Amino acid sequence: MDRVELAAFLRRRREELRPEDVGLPAGARRRARGLRREEVAALATMSTDYYTRLEQQRGPQPSEQMLAALARALRLSVEERDYLFRVAGRNAPARSAVPTHVAPALQRVLDRLNDTPALILSNLSEVLVQNRFAEALYGDSSHFTGLARSGIYRWFTHPGERLVYREQDRERQGRAQVATLRAAYASMGAQSRAGELVQALLKESAEFAALWELHEVGKRFEDHKVLVHPQLGEIEVDCQALLTEDQTQALLVLTAPPRTEAFEKLQLLGVLGTETFVS
């Protein structure tokens, strides 16, 4: 671990960011350029003291999870993320076909969406990051590990995952999940994470096995859908997707026309907090 270089790298990247770059208000007066230490710490969900010690060359060696959080908070490119890992004495994450490092361009857009549900998904429907409105609508996905990180896997193995959709829409959504996985399987191959998901689901879900035999392929997201919140009930939303050039990540934004009942319900999501849709 190169404490001197790690501290210098973190400080320089922090100083190069402006509050508006990460979706924060600029504020009236800022004595120093860039973000404050406490702002980076909050973005990375760590204590200010912990982050400060890293910049002062006296912190403990960060875990891989901490480094990934810092890379996301500082909006690092893949190359910068790898460098951060190396100077911290960790192996850089493998650049697999399933990215876990959020594309900076999508992250910048998400930072500005602070009044409607928005989230970034991998090509296996893994939630990479979500704003508080999306968390209140879909539930917090950050605690899932292994294959369960994939929303496709959970759809067929966690019954509670379906509660956010109306019963009459669940068959269509199940087919869409399988079509999405088949598209990823085609591009990633049988020996990939997508292949691992397919093999696991063929064993665990007869429903998935039947849908897999349909050989439907698709990457589109529904333009219009009705979602169900346990307190607010049905919410009609329009769904827009912004994909990275390689189509391995997608930013989903859910909106409703102003002055409609659905619009008012989306605004209330910011007040009601998080509901968990896990049985």
C-alpha positions as CSV (number, residue, x, y, z in Angstrom):
1,M,0.0,0.0,0.0
2,D,1.5,3.3,-1.1
3,R,0.0,5.7,1.6
4,V,1.6,8.8,0.1
5,E,0.3,8.2,-3.4
6,L,-3.1,7.1,-2.2
7,A,-3.5,10.3,-0.2
8,A,-2.3,12.5,-3.0
9,F,-4.6,10.8,-5.6
10,L,-7.7,11.0,-3.4
11,R,-7.0,14.7,-2.6
12,R,-6.4,15.7,-6.2
13,R,-9.5,13.9,-7.5
14,R,-11.6,15.5,-4.7
15,E,-10.3,18.9,-5.5
16,E,-11.2,18.5,-9.2
17,L,-14.8,17.8,-8.5
18,R,-17.4,20.5,-8.1
19,P,-20.6,20.0,-6.0
20,E,-22.7,20.2,-9.1
21,D,-20.7,17.4,-10.6
22,V,-22.1,15.0,-8.0
23,G,-25.6,16.4,-7.7
24,L,-24.9,18.6,-4.6
25,P,-25.8,22.3,-4.2
26,A,-22.9,24.7,-4.6
27,G,-23.7,26.6,-1.5
28,A,-23.0,30.3,-0.7
29,R,-19.3,30.3,0.1
30,R,-16.6,27.6,-0.3
31,R,-13.2,28.5,0.9
32,A,-11.4,25.6,-0.8
33,R,-11.9,24.4,-4.4
34,G,-13.5,21.0,-5.1
35,L,-15.6,18.9,-2.7
36,R,-15.2,18.9,1.0
37,R,-13.9,15.8,2.7
38,E,-17.2,15.3,4.5
39,E,-19.0,15.4,1.1
40,V,-16.9,12.7,-0.3
41,A,-17.3,10.6,2.8
42,A,-21.1,11.0,2.6
43,L,-21.1,10.0,-1.1
44,A,-19.1,6.9,-0.3
45,T,-21.2,6.1,2.8
46,M,-18.2,6.1,5.2
47,S,-17.3,8.3,8.2
48,T,-15.6,11.6,7.6
49,D,-12.9,10.6,10.1
50,Y,-12.1,7.5,8.1
51,Y,-11.8,9.4,4.8
52,T,-9.7,12.2,6.4
53,R,-7.2,9.6,7.8
54,L,-6.7,8.2,4.3
55,E,-5.9,11.7,2.9
56,Q,-3.6,12.3,5.9
57,Q,-1.6,9.1,5.1
58,R,-2.5,7.4,8.4
59,G,-5.6,5.4,7.6
60,P,-5.9,1.6,7.5
61,Q,-5.7,-0.3,4.2
62,P,-9.1,0.2,2.6
63,S,-11.1,-2.9,1.8
64,E,-12.1,-3.6,-1.8
65,Q,-15.7,-2.5,-0.9
66,M,-14.4,0.8,0.4
67,L,-12.3,1.4,-2.7
68,A,-15.2,0.7,-4.9
69,A,-17.4,3.2,-2.9
70,L,-14.6,5.8,-3.2
71,A,-14.3,5.2,-7.0
72,R,-18.0,5.8,-7.4
73,A,-18.1,8.8,-5.1
74,L,-15.2,10.5,-6.9
75,R,-16.6,9.6,-10.3
76,L,-13.5,7.8,-11.4
77,S,-13.0,6.3,-14.9
78,V,-12.3,2.6,-15.1
79,E,-8.6,3.4,-15.5
80,E,-8.6,5.7,-12.5
81,R,-10.5,3.1,-10.4
82,D,-7.9,0.4,-11.3
83,Y,-5.1,2.8,-10.3
84,L,-6.8,3.6,-7.0
85,F,-7.0,-0.1,-6.2
86,R,-3.3,-0.7,-7.0
87,V,-1.9,2.2,-4.9
88,A,-4.1,0.9,-2.1
89,G,-2.4,-2.5,-2.4
90,R,-5.4,-4.3,-3.8
91,N,-5.8,-6.1,-7.1
92,A,-7.8,-4.1,-9.6
93,P,-11.3,-5.7,-10.3
94,A,-11.4,-7.9,-13.3
95,R,-12.9,-6.1,-16.3
96,S,-15.6,-8.7,-16.9
97,A,-18.6,-8.5,-19.2
98,V,-20.7,-7.6,-16.2
99,P,-19.6,-4.2,-15.0
100,T,-19.9,-3.2,-11.4
101,H,-18.2,0.2,-11.7
102,V,-20.9,2.7,-12.8
103,A,-20.2,4.4,-16.1
104,P,-19.3,8.0,-15.1
105,A,-21.6,9.5,-17.9
106,L,-24.6,7.7,-16.5
107,Q,-23.7,8.6,-13.0
108,R,-23.5,12.3,-13.9
109,V,-27.1,12.1,-15.3
110,L,-28.3,10.2,-12.2
111,D,-26.8,12.9,-9.9
112,R,-29.2,15.4,-11.4
113,L,-32.3,13.3,-11.0
114,N,-33.4,14.2,-7.5
115,D,-37.1,14.4,-7.8
116,T,-38.1,11.1,-9.6
117,P,-37.1,7.4,-9.4
118,A,-33.9,6.6,-11.3
119,L,-31.5,3.7,-11.1
120,I,-28.6,2.2,-13.1
121,L,-28.7,-1.5,-14.0
122,S,-26.1,-3.9,-15.4
123,N,-27.0,-6.1,-18.4
124,L,-28.0,-8.8,-15.9
125,S,-30.4,-6.5,-14.1
126,E,-28.1,-5.9,-11.1
127,V,-28.8,-2.5,-9.5
128,L,-25.5,-0.7,-9.5
129,V,-26.8,2.5,-7.9
130,Q,-30.2,4.0,-7.3
131,N,-31.5,7.3,-6.0
132,R,-33.7,7.6,-2.9
133,F,-36.9,7.7,-4.9
134,A,-36.1,4.4,-6.7
135,E,-35.1,2.9,-3.3
136,A,-38.5,3.9,-1.9
137,L,-40.3,2.4,-4.9
138,Y,-38.4,-0.8,-5.5
139,G,-36.7,-1.4,-2.1
140,D,-33.0,-1.4,-1.2
141,S,-31.0,-3.8,-3.4
142,S,-27.6,-3.2,-1.9
143,H,-27.8,-6.1,0.6
144,F,-28.1,-8.8,-2.1
145,T,-25.1,-11.0,-2.8
146,G,-24.1,-13.7,-5.3
147,L,-26.6,-14.6,-8.0
148,A,-29.3,-12.8,-6.0
149,R,-27.8,-9.5,-7.0
150,S,-29.5,-10.1,-10.4
151,G,-33.1,-9.0,-10.5
152,I,-33.7,-11.7,-13.1
153,Y,-32.6,-14.4,-10.6
154,R,-34.7,-12.9,-7.8
155,W,-37.8,-12.7,-10.0
156,F,-37.9,-16.5,-10.3
157,T,-36.6,-17.4,-6.8
158,H,-37.8,-14.6,-4.4
159,P,-41.6,-14.3,-4.6
160,G,-41.6,-10.9,-2.9
161,E,-39.8,-9.5,-5.9
162,R,-43.0,-9.6,-7.9
163,L,-45.1,-7.5,-5.6
164,V,-44.1,-4.3,-7.3
165,Y,-46.0,-5.4,-10.4
166,R,-49.7,-6.0,-10.7
167,E,-50.7,-9.6,-10.9
168,Q,-52.0,-9.3,-14.5
169,D,-48.6,-7.8,-15.6
170,R,-46.3,-10.4,-14.0
171,E,-46.4,-12.9,-16.9
172,R,-45.3,-10.3,-19.3
173,Q,-42.6,-9.1,-16.9
174,G,-41.3,-12.7,-16.5
175,R,-41.0,-13.1,-20.2
176,A,-39.2,-9.8,-20.4
177,Q,-36.7,-10.9,-17.7
178,V,-35.9,-14.1,-19.6
179,A,-35.6,-12.2,-22.9
180,T,-33.1,-9.8,-21.3
181,L,-31.1,-12.7,-19.9
182,R,-31.0,-14.4,-23.3
183,A,-29.6,-11.3,-24.9
184,A,-26.9,-11.1,-22.3
185,Y,-26.2,-14.8,-22.7
186,A,-25.7,-14.4,-26.4
187,S,-23.2,-11.6,-26.0
188,M,-21.3,-13.0,-23.0
189,G,-21.3,-16.7,-23.7
190,A,-22.1,-19.9,-21.8
191,Q,-19.1,-19.7,-19.5
192,S,-20.0,-16.2,-18.3
193,R,-22.0,-14.9,-15.4
194,A,-25.0,-15.0,-17.6
195,G,-24.4,-18.7,-18.3
196,E,-24.1,-19.3,-14.6
197,L,-27.5,-17.6,-14.0
198,V,-29.1,-19.6,-16.8
199,Q,-27.9,-22.9,-15.4
200,A,-28.9,-22.1,-11.8
201,L,-32.4,-20.9,-12.9
202,L,-33.0,-24.0,-15.1
203,K,-32.5,-26.1,-12.0
204,E,-34.4,-23.9,-9.6
205,S,-37.4,-22.7,-11.6
206,A,-39.7,-24.7,-13.8
207,E,-41.3,-21.4,-14.9
208,F,-38.0,-20.1,-16.0
209,A,-37.2,-23.3,-17.9
210,A,-40.5,-23.1,-19.8
211,L,-39.9,-19.5,-20.7
212,W,-36.3,-20.2,-21.7
213,E,-37.5,-22.7,-24.3
214,L,-39.4,-19.8,-26.1
215,H,-36.1,-18.4,-27.3
216,E,-37.3,-14.8,-27.0
217,V,-34.6,-12.2,-27.1
218,G,-34.9,-8.6,-26.1
219,K,-33.1,-5.6,-24.5
220,R,-36.0,-3.1,-24.5
221,F,-37.6,-1.8,-21.4
222,E,-41.3,-1.2,-21.3
223,D,-42.1,2.5,-22.2
224,H,-45.1,2.5,-19.9
225,K,-45.9,0.4,-16.9
226,V,-47.9,0.3,-13.7
227,L,-46.0,-0.3,-10.5
228,V,-47.4,-1.0,-7.1
229,H,-46.2,0.6,-3.8
230,P,-47.4,-0.9,-0.5
231,Q,-48.6,2.5,0.8
232,L,-49.4,4.5,-2.3
233,G,-50.9,1.7,-4.4
234,E,-50.7,1.7,-8.2
235,I,-48.5,4.3,-9.9
236,E,-48.6,4.7,-13.7
237,V,-45.1,5.7,-15.0
238,D,-43.3,6.3,-18.2
239,C,-40.0,4.5,-18.4
240,Q,-37.0,5.9,-20.3
241,A,-33.7,4.1,-20.7
242,L,-30.3,5.5,-21.5
243,L,-27.8,2.9,-22.4
244,T,-24.0,3.0,-22.5
245,E,-22.4,2.5,-26.0
246,D,-21.6,-1.2,-25.2
247,Q,-25.1,-1.7,-23.8
248,T,-23.8,-3.2,-20.6
249,Q,-25.4,-0.6,-18.3
250,A,-28.7,1.3,-18.5
251,L,-30.0,4.3,-16.7
252,L,-33.8,3.9,-16.1
253,V,-35.8,7.0,-15.3
254,L,-39.4,6.8,-14.2
255,T,-41.7,9.8,-14.7
256,A,-45.3,10.8,-14.8
257,P,-47.0,13.8,-16.4
258,P,-47.2,16.9,-14.1
259,R,-50.4,17.5,-12.2
260,T,-51.5,13.9,-12.4
261,E,-52.2,11.5,-9.5
262,A,-49.2,9.5,-10.5
263,F,-46.9,12.5,-10.4
264,E,-48.1,13.4,-6.9
265,K,-47.4,9.8,-5.8
266,L,-43.9,9.9,-7.1
267,Q,-43.3,13.1,-5.1
268,L,-44.5,11.3,-2.0
269,L,-41.9,8.6,-2.4
270,G,-39.3,11.1,-1.2
271,V,-41.3,11.4,2.1
272,L,-42.4,7.9,2.8
273,G,-38.9,6.3,2.8
274,T,-37.9,2.8,1.9
275,E,-40.1,-0.3,1.6
276,T,-38.6,-3.7,1.1
277,F,-40.2,-6.1,-1.3
278,V,-38.6,-9.4,-0.1
279,S,-40.7,-12.3,1.3
